[in-house]
Amino acid sequence: MATIDFPDDLIALERTAWAEIQAGRLTVDTARAVHEGIAKFAQESKLARLDVEMGLKKAVRHAVEA
């Protein structure tokens, strides 16, 4: 899978969701916002939604610490 250049707002949404998941307090609103952001980005970029979701999770959850 090629590297995807995600917009900052989508990265921020996934970071929020990941923090909430780790804290055991993921909200429906956060989950919905991430899902809708992924769907919109996938449609606009003409990429498969699953590829976008997997790439986003990898970019946020497995980011190399600077």
CYANA upper distance limits for C-alpha pairs under 8 A (distance plus 0.5 A):
  1 MET  CA     51 ASP  CA      8.21
  3 THR  CA     55 GLY  CA      7.98
  4 ILE  CA     52 VAL  CA      8.12
  4 ILE  CA     55 GLY  CA      7.42
  6 PHE  CA     10 LEU  CA      7.12
  6 PHE  CA     11 ILE  CA      7.16
  6 PHE  CA     56 LEU  CA      7.89
  7 PRO  CA     11 ILE  CA      7.02
  8 ASP  CA     12 ALA  CA      6.62
  9 ASP  CA     13 LEU  CA      6.72
 10 LEU  CA     14 GLU  CA      6.79
 10 LEU  CA     34 VAL  CA      7.73
 10 LEU  CA     37 GLY  CA      6.81
 10 LEU  CA     38 ILE  CA      7.94
 11 ILE  CA     15 ARG  CA      6.63
 11 ILE  CA     56 LEU  CA      7.62
 11 ILE  CA     60 VAL  CA      7.43
 12 ALA  CA     16 THR  CA      6.71
 13 LEU  CA     17 ALA  CA      6.75
 13 LEU  CA     30 THR  CA      8.01
 13 LEU  CA     33 ALA  CA      7.75
 13 LEU  CA     34 VAL  CA      6.33
 14 GLU  CA     18 TRP  CA      6.49
 14 GLU  CA     34 VAL  CA      6.72
 14 GLU  CA     56 LEU  CA      7.85
 14 GLU  CA     57 LYS  CA      7.68
 14 GLU  CA     60 VAL  CA      7.36
 15 ARG  CA     19 ALA  CA      6.62
 15 ARG  CA     60 VAL  CA      6.76
 16 THR  CA     20 GLU  CA      6.70
 16 THR  CA     30 THR  CA      8.09
 17 ALA  CA     21 ILE  CA      6.58
 17 ALA  CA     26 LEU  CA      6.86
 17 ALA  CA     30 THR  CA      6.58
 17 ALA  CA     31 ALA  CA      7.13
 17 ALA  CA     34 VAL  CA      7.99
 18 TRP  CA     22 GLN  CA      6.66
 18 TRP  CA     60 VAL  CA      8.50
 18 TRP  CA     61 ARG  CA      7.86
 19 ALA  CA     23 ALA  CA      6.71
 20 GLU  CA     24 GLY  CA      6.53
 20 GLU  CA     25 ARG  CA      5.50
 20 GLU  CA     26 LEU  CA      5.07
 20 GLU  CA     27 THR  CA      8.09
 21 ILE  CA     25 ARG  CA      6.43
 21 ILE  CA     26 LEU  CA      5.58
 26 LEU  CA     30 THR  CA      7.31
 26 LEU  CA     31 ALA  CA      7.55
 27 THR  CA     31 ALA  CA      6.78
 28 VAL  CA     32 ARG  CA      6.43
 29 ASP  CA     33 ALA  CA      6.59
 30 THR  CA     34 VAL  CA      6.78
 31 ALA  CA     35 HIS  CA      6.66
 32 ARG  CA     36 GLU  CA      6.51
 33 ALA  CA     37 GLY  CA      6.49
 34 VAL  CA     38 ILE  CA      6.57
 35 HIS  CA     39 ALA  CA      6.68
 36 GLU  CA     40 LYS  CA      6.55
 37 GLY  CA     41 PHE  CA      6.55
 38 ILE  CA     42 ALA  CA      6.47
 38 ILE  CA     49 ARG  CA      7.21
 38 ILE  CA     52 VAL  CA      7.02
 38 ILE  CA     53 GLU  CA      6.77
 39 ALA  CA     43 GLN  CA      6.65
 39 ALA  CA     49 ARG  CA      6.48
 40 LYS  CA     44 GLU  CA      6.63
 41 PHE  CA     45 SER  CA      6.44
 41 PHE  CA     52 VAL  CA      8.33
 42 ALA  CA     46 LYS  CA      6.17
 42 ALA  CA     47 LEU  CA      5.40
 42 ALA  CA     48 ALA  CA      6.51
 42 ALA  CA     49 ARG  CA      5.65
 42 ALA  CA     52 VAL  CA      6.68
 43 GLN  CA     47 LEU  CA      7.10
 43 GLN  CA     48 ALA  CA      8.39
 43 GLN  CA     49 ARG  CA      8.13
 47 LEU  CA     51 ASP  CA      7.47
 47 LEU  CA     52 VAL  CA      7.32
 48 ALA  CA     52 VAL  CA      6.88
 49 ARG  CA     53 GLU  CA      6.63
 50 LEU  CA     54 MET  CA      6.54
 51 ASP  CA     55 GLY  CA      6.43
 52 VAL  CA     56 LEU  CA      6.48
 53 GLU  CA     57 LYS  CA      6.69
 54 MET  CA     58 LYS  CA      6.65
 55 GLY  CA     59 ALA  CA      6.53
 56 LEU  CA     60 VAL  CA      6.71
 57 LYS  CA     61 ARG  CA      6.09
 57 LYS  CA     62 HIS  CA      8.15
 58 LYS  CA     62 HIS  CA      5.71
 58 LYS  CA     63 ALA  CA      7.59
 59 ALA  CA     63 ALA  CA      5.86
